[in-house]
Amino acid sequence: MHFRQLTLMVEKLEESIEFYQTIIELTISRRIKMENGGEVVFLTNGEGETEIELVCMPQMQKFEGKGLSICFETEDLDKKHEIIQSKGLNPSEIRTPDAKSRYFWVYDPNGISIQLRQKL
């Protein structure tokens, strides 16, 4: 068994798409416009790999920014930190808790806590 996808109920759909494409390097695999005015966008890093489903529907409850954190692994943490700073997203300082990893935190456009980590 493996983790298939994460569904996020979002208000800021276009900003979320840009964040996950630019920062996390996911690409849109499907985009579905609903009859009720809502939209569903699937972003992935490859067939059968990490997938995030962004759902934006006026009548649905949105994420309220509490109790959720998503961690992504990167090969170049310093470069990601610089890119995020250049976009004015206010990342935390890079931390090195042990000899095996480094990480920092940033919030996506909907207030979801995102950790970017690099194995050493």
Salt bridges, closest charged atoms under 4 A:
GLU14 OE2 - ARG31 NH2 2.35
GLU25 OE2 - LYS80 NZ 2.68
GLU39 OE2 - ARG31 NE 2.37
GLU39 OE1 - LYS33 NZ 3.73
GLU51 OE1 - ARG4 NH2 3.51
GLU51 OE2 - ARG30 NH2 3.77
ASP78 OD1 - ARG102 NH2 2.93
